[in-house]
Amino acid sequence: MGWIGTRGLVGVSTAALLIGACSGDDTGTTTLTTTTATTTATTTTTTDSSTTDSSTTGDTDTTGSGSDSDTDSTSTSTSTGETTGTTGAPVCGDGVLDDGEECDDGNAVDTDECTNACTTAVCGDGITQAGVEACDDGNDVDTDACTSTCANAFCGDGIVQEGVEACDDGNDVDDDGCSNTCVLSTCGDGEVQGGEECDDGNDVDTDECTNMCLNAACGDMIVQENVEECDDGNDVDADECTNACESAVCGDMIVQEGVEECDDGNDVDTDECTNECANAVCGDGVVHEGVEECDDGNDVDGDGCSADCKSENKIVFVTGTTHDGNFGGLAGADAWCQQLADNAGLPGTYMAWLSDNTGSPSTRFTQSTTPYVLVDGTVIANNWADLTDSNLATQIDLTETGAAPPAAFTGICGISQTAWSNTRPNGTILSNSLHCGNWTGTGSSAWGRWVNTDQTWTQWCSGGACTGAWLSNLYCFQQ
């Protein structure tokens, strides 16, 4: 008798009808028939061999359709065989791996390694695998909230999330052009990024960091507050704004084109470039030292200063300070006169009215044909001849600054209005011995009196000493 194997059968009813018949052939073979019925599956039976030995005694009467069977015979059957088979259609979730299934774990959990569709869980199947995937949106778009590796998108993952991130360079370097918040670096964000020299995070263009995130510099056309006076953005040093970003001014040693004629960078008004940054010229009212004798700012002759800036008058003054008889010689006395005149801003060259064994006014002075005047213009003599005729038109009682002279030593002839002299009214030497040792401070002297206008203005008294308390004034004449 054959074996029948059944798997997964539900509601099976089986009716077996054994019918024996004698065929009358000499092989003596009896056929065994088995019928199986099921509502959900089909059973297949394979019989390797069947041998039936039958002895029938009497008649057999069979009635019915498989529900009842009366047999009046005795049968002996022997059957040997092997059966494999499947009964019913494959079902996902039954725990059995059927054809067409990648897996079947027999549960209803959709998020484990085997889905409820009996497919192996993979990234991109739209199912978030528990413990394995952070997300699974079922697409291959790498720039949405769930990446193509089923990871939640985040700043720093190296993927620019569309609509959320402006950049994502996948690192934590904050100054490389993409910040750690996945924002593109921009000038004004307060972070010094690639290509920026500075970034102060404000919109003030005139501080140390411009709105272009560049260090403020002279020449950038932006006037840096409290640092630059101007900034014209060019390298022209002679325009209104210098290359040091300073407003051009007279005295900055830069000749401003179209404005200045010169600029020597000093405040000396009597050199070749005046303090108005104009070339010194006769008639500008400024006496050009070493070049002009005078400059009265006009081109009128006969007013004391000619049209070619030659002095028509010679200035005379008595010194505003007293001195002893040691001048260091006539040259030293001349230098003292010149210094006082320069300090007072008087034009020209000056010499002392003194005589000794080396010279006298008659041998040293330029004998002028024009008037000799005080610093206020008062005439004391019309010319050299008038000066040396023993009578002055007025006393020489104004200093180089136009002030009254200081008092001299009262021990000199009992008065205090004296001036060193040793000179006759005609300009020659008075004595070969009364010159303080050629004005080196030894011996005695002869004085004049500056309040007098007769010959005593230069030849008043003599004797005394030349140093110590013996202090007196000195006459100075322009040459």
WODA-V397650 format. One record per residue. N is the residue number from 0. RES is the residue in one small letter. PSI is psi in whole degrees, 0 to 359 (999 if undefined). OMEGA is omega in degrees with one decimal (999 if undefined). D_LAST is the distance of its C-alpha to the last C-alpha in Angstrom with 1 decimal. Layout:
BEGIN
n & res & psi & omega & d_last
N & RES & PSI & OMEGA & D_LAST
N & RES & PSI & OMEGA & D_LAST
END
This chain:
BEGIN
n & res & psi & omega & d_last
0 & m & 134 & -178.3 & 166.6
1 & g & 153 & 176.4 & 162.8
2 & w & 138 & -179.6 & 159.9
3 & i & 119 & 178.8 & 157.8
4 & g & 133 & -177.0 & 154.1
5 & t & 131 & 178.4 & 152.4
6 & r & 128 & 173.6 & 148.6
7 & g & 34 & -179.5 & 147.1
8 & l & 138 & 178.9 & 150.3
9 & v & 129 & 176.1 & 150.6
10 & g & 54 & -177.1 & 154.0
11 & v & 132 & 171.0 & 156.0
12 & s & 132 & -174.7 & 159.8
13 & t & 134 & 173.5 & 161.9
14 & a & 127 & -179.8 & 165.4
15 & a & 131 & 179.4 & 167.1
16 & l & 119 & 178.9 & 170.3
17 & l & 119 & -179.4 & 172.2
18 & i & 125 & 177.3 & 174.8
19 & g & 137 & -179.9 & 177.0
20 & a & 146 & 177.6 & 179.1
21 & c & 118 & -176.9 & 181.3
22 & s & 343 & 176.4 & 180.6
23 & g & 359 & 178.8 & 183.6
24 & d & 164 & -170.0 & 181.7
25 & d & 6 & 174.8 & 182.5
26 & t & 340 & 177.4 & 179.0
27 & g & 38 & -176.5 & 179.7
28 & t & 132 & 175.8 & 176.1
29 & t & 131 & -177.9 & 175.4
30 & t & 130 & 176.7 & 172.1
31 & l & 123 & 180.0 & 170.1
32 & t & 128 & 178.6 & 168.0
33 & t & 130 & 179.4 & 165.3
34 & t & 127 & -179.9 & 163.6
35 & t & 133 & 179.1 & 160.5
36 & a & 139 & 178.0 & 158.9
37 & t & 155 & -179.6 & 155.6
38 & t & 345 & -174.8 & 153.5
39 & t & 349 & -175.4 & 150.1
40 & a & 167 & 177.4 & 150.6
41 & t & 134 & -178.8 & 152.7
42 & t & 132 & 178.0 & 154.4
43 & t & 131 & -177.2 & 154.9
44 & t & 132 & 177.1 & 157.6
45 & t & 128 & -179.7 & 158.1
46 & t & 121 & 179.7 & 161.4
47 & d & 319 & 178.7 & 161.5
48 & s & 151 & 178.8 & 165.3
49 & s & 126 & 178.6 & 168.2
50 & t & 124 & -179.2 & 171.7
51 & t & 125 & 172.8 & 174.3
52 & d & 123 & -173.2 & 177.9
53 & s & 138 & 171.4 & 180.0
54 & s & 121 & -176.5 & 183.7
55 & t & 130 & 177.1 & 185.0
56 & t & 116 & 178.8 & 188.2
57 & g & 181 & -178.0 & 189.3
58 & d & 151 & 177.9 & 187.7
59 & t & 132 & -178.8 & 184.2
60 & d & 118 & -177.6 & 183.5
61 & t & 129 & 177.1 & 179.8
62 & t & 155 & 176.2 & 178.7
63 & g & 171 & -176.2 & 175.4
64 & s & 19 & 178.7 & 171.8
65 & g & 358 & 178.5 & 170.2
66 & s & 325 & 178.3 & 170.7
67 & d & 142 & 178.7 & 174.2
68 & s & 121 & 175.3 & 175.9
69 & d & 124 & -178.9 & 179.6
70 & t & 125 & 179.3 & 180.5
71 & d & 20 & -176.7 & 183.9
72 & s & 163 & 177.9 & 183.0
73 & t & 127 & -177.1 & 181.6
74 & s & 144 & 173.7 & 178.5
75 & t & 122 & -177.0 & 176.7
76 & s & 145 & 174.1 & 173.3
77 & t & 130 & -177.9 & 170.7
78 & s & 135 & 179.4 & 167.1
79 & t & 132 & 179.4 & 164.1
80 & g & 172 & 179.2 & 160.5
81 & e & 137 & -175.8 & 156.5
82 & t & 126 & 170.3 & 154.5
83 & t & 149 & 179.8 & 150.6
84 & g & 168 & 178.7 & 149.3
85 & t & 133 & 178.3 & 147.1
86 & t & 120 & 177.3 & 148.4
87 & g & 165 & -179.6 & 146.2
88 & a & 150 & 179.3 & 142.6
89 & p & 143 & -179.4 & 139.5
90 & v & 121 & 176.8 & 137.8
91 & c & 126 & 178.7 & 134.1
92 & g & 0 & -179.8 & 134.1
93 & d & 2 & 178.1 & 137.5
94 & g & 0 & -178.8 & 135.9
95 & v & 127 & 178.6 & 137.4
96 & l & 104 & -178.9 & 135.1
97 & d & 168 & 174.5 & 136.7
98 & d & 137 & 179.8 & 135.9
99 & g & 351 & 177.2 & 132.7
100 & e & 139 & 175.4 & 131.3
101 & e & 334 & 178.8 & 128.3
102 & c & 164 & 175.5 & 129.3
103 & d & 100 & -176.9 & 131.6
104 & d & 6 & 172.3 & 131.0
105 & g & 18 & 176.9 & 133.6
106 & n & 173 & -178.0 & 131.3
107 & a & 18 & 178.7 & 129.6
108 & v & 119 & -174.4 & 126.1
109 & d & 349 & -172.0 & 123.8
110 & t & 14 & 175.3 & 120.7
111 & d & 198 & -173.3 & 122.1
112 & e & 337 & 179.7 & 122.3
113 & c & 119 & -176.8 & 125.1
114 & t & 172 & 177.5 & 124.7
115 & n & 355 & 173.3 & 127.4
116 & a & 12 & -179.9 & 127.6
117 & c & 39 & 172.9 & 128.6
118 & t & 150 & 179.2 & 125.4
119 & t & 132 & -178.9 & 123.1
120 & a & 131 & 176.3 & 120.0
121 & v & 156 & 175.2 & 116.8
122 & c & 127 & 179.9 & 113.3
123 & g & 359 & 179.7 & 113.2
124 & d & 2 & 178.1 & 116.8
125 & g & 2 & -179.6 & 115.6
126 & i & 125 & -179.8 & 117.2
127 & t & 110 & -177.3 & 115.0
128 & q & 120 & -175.9 & 116.7
129 & a & 133 & 176.3 & 116.7
130 & g & 355 & -177.5 & 114.8
131 & v & 312 & -177.4 & 113.6
132 & e & 144 & 174.3 & 111.6
133 & a & 334 & -179.3 & 109.1
134 & c & 165 & 174.7 & 109.8
135 & d & 102 & -176.9 & 111.5
136 & d & 6 & 172.8 & 110.8
137 & g & 15 & 177.4 & 113.0
138 & n & 173 & -179.8 & 110.2
139 & d & 24 & 176.7 & 107.9
140 & v & 119 & -173.4 & 104.8
141 & d & 351 & -172.7 & 102.4
142 & t & 12 & 174.8 & 99.7
143 & d & 196 & -174.1 & 101.8
144 & a & 341 & 178.5 & 102.5
145 & c & 120 & -175.0 & 105.0
146 & t & 171 & 179.6 & 104.0
147 & s & 357 & 172.2 & 106.2
148 & t & 15 & 178.1 & 106.9
149 & c & 40 & 173.6 & 108.3
150 & a & 147 & 177.3 & 105.4
151 & n & 133 & 179.4 & 103.6
152 & a & 138 & 176.6 & 100.2
153 & f & 157 & 178.8 & 97.3
154 & c & 122 & -179.4 & 93.5
155 & g & 359 & 180.0 & 93.0
156 & d & 0 & 178.1 & 96.1
157 & g & 3 & 179.7 & 94.2
158 & i & 127 & -179.0 & 95.8
159 & v & 110 & -179.2 & 94.0
160 & q & 119 & -174.0 & 96.3
161 & e & 132 & 178.1 & 96.3
162 & g & 354 & -177.6 & 95.0
163 & v & 312 & -177.6 & 94.2
164 & e & 146 & 174.5 & 91.7
165 & a & 337 & 179.7 & 88.6
166 & c & 165 & 175.2 & 88.6
167 & d & 101 & -177.4 & 90.4
168 & d & 5 & 171.8 & 89.2
169 & g & 17 & 177.4 & 91.7
170 & n & 176 & 179.7 & 89.3
171 & d & 25 & 175.3 & 87.7
172 & v & 122 & -170.9 & 84.1
173 & d & 352 & -174.3 & 82.2
174 & d & 34 & -177.9 & 79.1
175 & d & 14 & -180.0 & 80.5
176 & g & 335 & 175.3 & 80.6
177 & c & 118 & -173.3 & 83.9
178 & s & 173 & 179.1 & 83.9
179 & n & 357 & 172.2 & 86.7
180 & t & 15 & 177.2 & 87.8
181 & c & 41 & 175.0 & 88.2
182 & v & 135 & 178.1 & 85.4
183 & l & 137 & 179.2 & 83.0
184 & s & 137 & 176.7 & 79.5
185 & t & 148 & 176.6 & 77.1
186 & c & 125 & -179.5 & 73.5
187 & g & 359 & 179.9 & 73.5
188 & d & 1 & 177.2 & 76.6
189 & g & 359 & 178.3 & 74.7
190 & e & 129 & 177.5 & 75.8
191 & v & 109 & -177.0 & 73.5
192 & q & 179 & 179.8 & 75.7
193 & g & 131 & 179.0 & 75.4
194 & g & 350 & 179.7 & 72.4
195 & e & 140 & 174.6 & 70.6
196 & e & 333 & -178.5 & 67.5
197 & c & 165 & 174.3 & 68.1
198 & d & 102 & -177.3 & 70.4
199 & d & 3 & 173.2 & 69.7
200 & g & 17 & 177.4 & 72.6
201 & n & 174 & -178.9 & 70.6
202 & d & 25 & 176.9 & 69.3
203 & v & 116 & -173.6 & 65.7
204 & d & 351 & -173.3 & 63.6
205 & t & 13 & 175.2 & 60.3
206 & d & 199 & -173.9 & 61.1
207 & e & 339 & 179.7 & 61.0
208 & c & 118 & -176.2 & 64.1
209 & t & 172 & 178.1 & 64.2
210 & n & 358 & 172.0 & 67.3
211 & m & 9 & -179.6 & 67.7
212 & c & 41 & 173.9 & 68.1
213 & l & 145 & 176.1 & 64.9
214 & n & 132 & 179.1 & 62.2
215 & a & 134 & -178.9 & 59.3
216 & a & 149 & 175.2 & 56.4
217 & c & 125 & -177.8 & 53.2
218 & g & 359 & -179.7 & 54.1
219 & d & 5 & 177.6 & 57.6
220 & m & 13 & 176.0 & 56.7
221 & i & 124 & -178.7 & 57.6
222 & v & 108 & -179.0 & 55.0
223 & q & 123 & -174.2 & 56.0
224 & e & 134 & 178.3 & 55.8
225 & n & 8 & 179.4 & 53.2
226 & v & 312 & -177.9 & 52.1
227 & e & 146 & 174.2 & 50.8
228 & e & 332 & -178.9 & 48.6
229 & c & 167 & 176.0 & 50.0
230 & d & 102 & -177.5 & 52.1
231 & d & 3 & 172.7 & 52.3
232 & g & 15 & 177.9 & 54.4
233 & n & 174 & -179.5 & 52.3
234 & d & 25 & 176.6 & 50.0
235 & v & 114 & -174.0 & 47.2
236 & d & 348 & -173.2 & 44.1
237 & a & 13 & 176.1 & 41.9
238 & d & 197 & -173.8 & 44.1
239 & e & 339 & 179.1 & 44.3
240 & c & 119 & -176.4 & 46.0
241 & t & 172 & 178.4 & 44.6
242 & n & 355 & 172.9 & 46.9
243 & a & 11 & -179.3 & 46.6
244 & c & 41 & 173.5 & 48.2
245 & e & 145 & 177.9 & 45.1
246 & s & 132 & -179.0 & 43.8
247 & a & 130 & 177.6 & 40.8
248 & v & 154 & 174.5 & 37.6
249 & c & 126 & -178.6 & 33.9
250 & g & 358 & -179.9 & 32.8
251 & d & 5 & 177.9 & 36.0
252 & m & 12 & 175.7 & 34.5
253 & i & 123 & -178.8 & 37.0
254 & v & 110 & -179.0 & 35.9
255 & q & 119 & -174.3 & 38.5
256 & e & 130 & 178.7 & 39.8
257 & g & 357 & -178.0 & 39.3
258 & v & 311 & -177.1 & 37.3
259 & e & 147 & 174.1 & 34.2
260 & e & 333 & -179.4 & 31.8
261 & c & 166 & 175.8 & 30.7
262 & d & 100 & -177.1 & 31.3
263 & d & 4 & 172.9 & 29.5
264 & g & 15 & 177.3 & 31.3
265 & n & 174 & -179.7 & 28.5
266 & d & 25 & 175.9 & 26.9
267 & v & 117 & -173.3 & 23.2
268 & d & 351 & -173.3 & 22.1
269 & t & 11 & 176.4 & 18.7
270 & d & 196 & -173.8 & 20.3
271 & e & 338 & 178.7 & 22.2
272 & c & 119 & -176.5 & 25.0
273 & t & 172 & 178.1 & 24.5
274 & n & 356 & 173.3 & 26.8
275 & e & 10 & -178.9 & 28.9
276 & c & 40 & 174.5 & 29.6
277 & a & 147 & 176.8 & 28.0
278 & n & 135 & -180.0 & 25.8
279 & a & 129 & 178.0 & 22.2
280 & v & 153 & 175.3 & 21.5
281 & c & 126 & -179.5 & 19.1
282 & g & 359 & 179.5 & 20.7
283 & d & 1 & 178.0 & 22.2
284 & g & 1 & 179.1 & 20.2
285 & v & 126 & -179.4 & 18.8
286 & v & 112 & 180.0 & 15.3
287 & h & 111 & -173.2 & 16.2
288 & e & 131 & 179.0 & 14.3
289 & g & 355 & -177.8 & 12.8
290 & v & 312 & -177.4 & 13.9
291 & e & 145 & 173.4 & 12.6
292 & e & 332 & -179.7 & 9.4
293 & c & 166 & 174.7 & 12.0
294 & d & 102 & -177.9 & 15.8
295 & d & 9 & 174.3 & 17.8
296 & g & 11 & 176.9 & 21.0
297 & n & 176 & -180.0 & 21.9
298 & d & 33 & -178.1 & 21.7
299 & v & 126 & 174.5 & 21.2
300 & d & 157 & 175.4 & 18.8
301 & g & 4 & -179.9 & 17.8
302 & d & 16 & 179.6 & 17.6
303 & g & 332 & 177.3 & 13.9
304 & c & 118 & -175.0 & 13.8
305 & s & 172 & -179.7 & 15.4
306 & a & 340 & 177.0 & 18.4
307 & d & 24 & 173.8 & 16.7
308 & c & 36 & 170.7 & 14.3
309 & k & 138 & -177.8 & 11.3
310 & s & 124 & 175.5 & 9.3
311 & e & 346 & 176.1 & 11.0
312 & n & 152 & 175.7 & 9.6
313 & k & 124 & -175.8 & 6.7
314 & i & 139 & 177.0 & 8.4
315 & v & 137 & 174.9 & 9.7
316 & f & 159 & 171.4 & 12.6
317 & v & 140 & -169.8 & 15.2
318 & t & 145 & 179.5 & 16.4
319 & g & 0 & 174.1 & 19.4
320 & t & 157 & 178.6 & 21.2
321 & t & 163 & -175.2 & 22.1
322 & h & 154 & 174.0 & 22.1
323 & d & 187 & -174.9 & 24.1
324 & g & 7 & 178.6 & 22.9
325 & n & 93 & 178.7 & 23.1
326 & f & 352 & -172.4 & 19.7
327 & g & 32 & -179.6 & 20.8
328 & g & 178 & 179.3 & 18.7
329 & l & 324 & 179.8 & 15.1
330 & a & 322 & 178.2 & 14.4
331 & g & 322 & 178.3 & 16.4
332 & a & 319 & 176.6 & 14.6
333 & d & 318 & -178.6 & 11.2
334 & a & 324 & 179.2 & 13.3
335 & w & 318 & 176.3 & 14.8
336 & c & 315 & -178.0 & 11.7
337 & q & 320 & -179.6 & 10.9
338 & q & 316 & 179.3 & 14.6
339 & l & 320 & 178.6 & 14.9
340 & a & 316 & 179.3 & 12.2
341 & d & 317 & -179.3 & 14.0
342 & n & 330 & -179.9 & 17.3
343 & a & 356 & 179.0 & 16.6
344 & g & 24 & 178.8 & 15.6
345 & l & 142 & -179.1 & 12.2
346 & p & 161 & 169.6 & 10.2
347 & g & 186 & -178.4 & 7.1
348 & t & 140 & -173.5 & 5.6
349 & y & 146 & 177.5 & 5.8
350 & m & 155 & -177.1 & 7.1
351 & a & 141 & 176.3 & 10.3
352 & w & 82 & -179.3 & 11.4
353 & l & 154 & 175.6 & 14.3
354 & s & 143 & 171.1 & 16.3
355 & d & 195 & -175.9 & 19.2
356 & n & 354 & -178.7 & 21.1
357 & t & 347 & -179.6 & 18.6
358 & g & 171 & 179.8 & 15.6
359 & s & 169 & 177.4 & 13.8
360 & p & 326 & -179.0 & 10.7
361 & s & 336 & -179.4 & 12.4
362 & t & 341 & -173.3 & 12.6
363 & r & 329 & -171.9 & 9.6
364 & f & 153 & 165.3 & 6.5
365 & t & 119 & -175.2 & 5.5
366 & q & 98 & -169.4 & 8.0
367 & s & 146 & 172.5 & 7.7
368 & t & 359 & 179.4 & 11.2
369 & t & 165 & -174.0 & 10.9
370 & p & 153 & 168.9 & 11.6
371 & y & 127 & -173.5 & 10.1
372 & v & 157 & 171.0 & 12.2
373 & l & 173 & -176.4 & 13.7
374 & v & 343 & 177.9 & 14.2
375 & d & 5 & 177.6 & 17.4
376 & g & 357 & 179.6 & 15.9
377 & t & 129 & -177.5 & 17.2
378 & v & 130 & 174.8 & 15.7
379 & i & 337 & 176.6 & 15.2
380 & a & 148 & -175.6 & 14.4
381 & n & 337 & -179.4 & 14.5
382 & n & 187 & -178.6 & 12.0
383 & w & 316 & -179.2 & 11.1
384 & a & 319 & 179.9 & 14.9
385 & d & 325 & 179.9 & 15.8
386 & l & 326 & -172.2 & 13.6
387 & t & 23 & -179.5 & 15.3
388 & d & 13 & 175.8 & 18.8
389 & s & 2 & 177.3 & 20.0
390 & n & 126 & 176.4 & 20.3
391 & l & 154 & 178.0 & 18.2
392 & a & 333 & 177.5 & 19.4
393 & t & 160 & -179.7 & 19.7
394 & q & 151 & 178.3 & 19.4
395 & i & 86 & -171.4 & 16.7
396 & d & 21 & 175.2 & 19.3
397 & l & 139 & 178.5 & 18.0
398 & t & 181 & 179.7 & 17.0
399 & e & 337 & 179.1 & 14.9
400 & t & 0 & -178.8 & 18.2
401 & g & 9 & -179.3 & 18.9
402 & a & 171 & 175.3 & 21.6
403 & a & 144 & -178.4 & 22.8
404 & p & 151 & 175.4 & 21.7
405 & p & 159 & -179.7 & 24.6
406 & a & 141 & 176.9 & 26.6
407 & a & 185 & 179.5 & 26.0
408 & f & 124 & -175.8 & 28.9
409 & t & 351 & 179.3 & 31.1
410 & g & 347 & -179.5 & 32.3
411 & i & 105 & 177.4 & 29.2
412 & c & 18 & 176.3 & 30.4
413 & g & 13 & 179.5 & 32.5
414 & i & 173 & -177.9 & 29.8
415 & s & 12 & -179.8 & 27.7
416 & q & 48 & -174.8 & 24.5
417 & t & 161 & 176.2 & 22.8
418 & a & 136 & 176.8 & 19.5
419 & w & 142 & -174.7 & 19.1
420 & s & 283 & -170.5 & 17.8
421 & n & 36 & -177.9 & 19.8
422 & t & 138 & 175.7 & 17.6
423 & r & 164 & 178.0 & 19.0
424 & p & 332 & -179.6 & 17.8
425 & n & 3 & 175.6 & 16.7
426 & g & 7 & 178.9 & 14.3
427 & t & 169 & -179.0 & 16.9
428 & i & 139 & 178.9 & 19.0
429 & l & 309 & -175.7 & 21.7
430 & s & 145 & 177.1 & 24.2
431 & n & 2 & -179.1 & 24.9
432 & s & 340 & -176.4 & 26.6
433 & l & 56 & -178.2 & 25.1
434 & h & 27 & 176.9 & 22.5
435 & c & 41 & 179.2 & 24.6
436 & g & 51 & -175.3 & 25.4
437 & n & 41 & 174.0 & 21.8
438 & w & 44 & 174.5 & 21.0
439 & t & 4 & 173.5 & 23.9
440 & g & 10 & 179.3 & 26.0
441 & t & 156 & 177.5 & 28.5
442 & g & 211 & -176.8 & 29.4
443 & s & 180 & -176.5 & 28.0
444 & s & 177 & 172.2 & 24.8
445 & a & 140 & -174.6 & 23.6
446 & w & 159 & 168.3 & 22.1
447 & g & 175 & -179.8 & 20.8
448 & r & 118 & -170.1 & 22.1
449 & w & 353 & 176.2 & 20.0
450 & v & 355 & -178.6 & 22.9
451 & n & 156 & 178.7 & 22.9
452 & t & 349 & 176.0 & 21.2
453 & d & 197 & -174.5 & 22.6
454 & q & 343 & -179.3 & 21.6
455 & t & 353 & 175.2 & 22.8
456 & w & 334 & -179.7 & 19.8
457 & t & 342 & -176.3 & 18.5
458 & q & 85 & -173.6 & 21.8
459 & w & 300 & -178.5 & 24.6
460 & c & 174 & -178.0 & 26.9
461 & s & 171 & 179.6 & 27.3
462 & g & 212 & 176.6 & 29.8
463 & g & 207 & -178.0 & 30.7
464 & a & 178 & -175.3 & 29.9
465 & c & 353 & -177.7 & 27.0
466 & t & 185 & -179.8 & 28.6
467 & g & 233 & -176.3 & 31.2
468 & a & 355 & -176.2 & 31.1
469 & w & 85 & -179.6 & 28.3
470 & l & 140 & -179.3 & 25.6
471 & s & 172 & 177.8 & 22.7
472 & n & 181 & -177.8 & 19.4
473 & l & 140 & 175.2 & 15.9
474 & y & 137 & 178.8 & 13.0
475 & c & 133 & -177.6 & 9.7
476 & f & 134 & 174.8 & 6.4
477 & q & 141 & -179.1 & 3.8
478 & q & 999 & 999 & 0.0
END
